Amino acid sequence: MNKSHILIVEDDLDIRDLLTAFLEEKGFIASACASAEKAKPILAGCDVDLVLLDVMLPGADGFEFCRILRLSEGPRIIMLTALNEPVDKVVGLELGADDYVSKPFDLRELLARIRAVLRRPALTAGHPRSVDTEPVLRFSGFAFYPQRRFLRSPTGLRVPLTGAEADLLLVFCKNARRVLSREELINLSRGEGFAIAPRSVDLLVSRLRRKLAGEDPLAELIRTIRTDGYAFQPEVSAE
């Protein structure tokens, strides 16, 4: 079984060494560096499955580096932040991070979040897979290939999705026309007992809604049900 490769981008040497030793003990391949600039050659030289990305970095901060990574296909991202303001966590998710963990963090919680994010298949140049061999979910002209987080618009263009957005879309597709509460959306997409603020759920829904609207801002594939949650409107067929 191939070991997952995790890159730690953290300028605090003690935290970097702690995480490297911990992840290697848990069976991962761990690389570490102190800045976004030093991370770039590592990412270019080998396959990295997930980046643990500190927000407060010298030079380009974690938010900026997250934005750069999301301009193209890349590894999954978990932000490490000592900033406890909800808006900072929202910014990370808005830029495309798959998850965030606040410092000081519990190593067991971090491990659980890493494993949860790694369960989402990544689409990378080093792991190609033909969409013709994958199951596809179709709705309103869209074609969604959940195994590799691949969404094609009605006009044939690729719609980029983060891991969290793809998980959410899959839950909606499997529960089309059913009202789902925020708690149900968390449990179905992340697992029961996963701690995430309702505001973050609303943010993910908002981001996904914008991507599905595309060139038609009036399209409402995800309907907000006041006080109850959300409902995915279109019919979904599976092939």
N, C-alpha and C positions, 0 to 999 in steps of 0.2 A: 504494500500500500504506500503510495507516494505521500511524503510529508508535506504539509502546507508550509510555505515560506512567508514569514512575517517580517516586515521592515519596521523598525522602531525609529521614529524621527523625534528626538527628544534632546534638548540641550543640557539637561541636568544629568551629570555623569552617574550619580548614585541611582537615580530612577532608571536610567538606561541600562546599567549593569544589573539591577534587580530584575527588570523585565526580561533581559536577555537570558539570565540564568533560569528564571521561572519558566519561560516558554520552552527552552531547550529541555528542561526537566519534564515538561508535559508532552514532549515528543515532536515539537515543531522545529523547523529550521529558522533561526533568528539572526537577522542582520541589524546593525544599529549605526546611527550617525547623529550628528548634532545640529544639522541644518538642512533646509530644502536643497541648497546647492550641492551638498555632499550626498543627498539622496538621489539626485538625478542620474549619476553614473551607475549607481547600484540598480536602479530601475531599468536603465538601458541595457545593462549587462546580463541580467538574469530574470527569470519569471518570479514575480512577487505576487502572492495571492491576496495579501492584506497589509495595509499600512496603519500602524498606530501613530497618529499624527498629533503632536503637541501644538497647541494654539500659539503660545508665546515662544516664538523662535527668533534667533538673530537673523537679520536680513529679511527675506520674505517670510511673513508669519504663516501660521498654519491655515488660516482662512484663504490667503492668497494662493498657497500651494495646493490646497484642496480644489480651488477654482481651476488652476492650471491642469491638474490631473483629470478633471472632469471634462476638459475640452476634447479629449480623445478617450478611446477605450483604455481602461487601466484597472488597477487592483481595487478591491473594496477598501473602504476607509472608515476607521473609527477615530474620532477626534478625542484627544485627552485635554481637558480644560480645567484650569483652576478658577475660571470665571464662572461664578455661580448665578449670574443674572440670566433669567430665562431667554432674554433676547439674544445672548451670545450663543446659546445652544440652538436657537431657531436659525441664526445666521449660518451655522455649520450645516444644518440640514438643508437649508435653502441652497447652499452652494453644492450640494450633492453628496455629503457624507452619509454613510449607511447607518451610523450610530454615533453616540457620544458617551463618554464616561467622565464624571467629575472627579477632580482631585480633592482630597486624598481618596484613592479608590481601594476597594477590597479586591484582592487578587482573584478570589473565587468568582466574584461578580464579573470581573473583567474577562476571565476565562470563559464563563458562560456566554457572554456577549460575543466574544471572538468566535466561539463554536457556532453560535446562532447565525452570525453573518457569513461564516464560511460555508454554511449549508446552502447558501444561495449560489447557484452555478454562475461562474464568471464568463464573460465573453472576451477573450484575449487573442492576440495574434498567435500566441504560442499554443492555443488549444482550439483550433477551428472545428466547427461542426456544421454540417450541411443542414439548412433549415428544412430541406425536403424530407429529411428522415425524422423530424421531430413532430410531436403532437402540436396542433395549432388550434387556437380558440378564435372564432370570428364573431365580430359584432360591429354593426354600423359601418361596414366597409373596412374596418381595421383587421389585421391579422396579428395575433399575439402568440409568440413562441415562448412559453414560460420557463423552459429549461435553460434558456440562455438569455433571458431578459430582453428579448428582441421583439419590438413592436413596429409594424409597418402600417403607415397611414393609408387612407383610401386612395391617395394619389401615388402610392408606391414609395414614398419617402420613409426613411428610417426615423423613428421617434426615440431619442435616447432616454433610457430609464435608469435610475439608480436602483440598487438592490431593494431598498425599502419601498420604492414606488412600484417595482415589479411584484413584490410580495403583496402589496395592497391591491394591485390590479387583479392578481390571481384570485384573491379572496372575493373581490367584487364579481368576477366572472363566474366563480363557483356558486355564488349566492345572488345571482341576478334577480332583480325586482323584489328583493327581500330587504326590509329595513334592518340595518345593522347599527347597534349602538357603538360608541367609541370603545367601550370595554371589549365588545365582541370583535371589533376590528383588530385590537391589540392582541387578544388571545389567539385569533385565527391566523394572524400574520407573523406574530413574534413568539407565541407560546404563552400559556397561562402563567401568571405571576410575574410577567415581564414589566418592569417599572418604566413607564413613559407617560409624560404629562398629556392631558387632553389637548392642550394647545399644540403640541407636536403632531398629534393625529390630525387636527384641523389643518395644520400647515401641509402635511403630506397629501391630504385630500385636495387642498387648493392647488398644489403643484401638479398633481396628476390631472386634475380637472382642466387646468390651462393647457397641458400637453395634448389632451384628448380633444379640446376645442379646436386647436390648430388655427386654420384660417376662418373658422366660423365661431366668433365669440358668443353667439347666441345658442350654440349647441350646449345642451345640458344633459350629458350622459350620466353624471353623478348628481343626484338630487339631494338637497339638504332637507331633512325632516325635522322641523323645529322641536327641540328638547329631546328628540328620540335618536337622531343619528343621521345616517346616510343610506341612500338606496341607489343601486346601479340600474339604470333605466332600460338599456337595450336588451334585446334577445341575444343569447350567446349560443353558438353552435360549436361543437367539438368535432375535430377530424383526426 
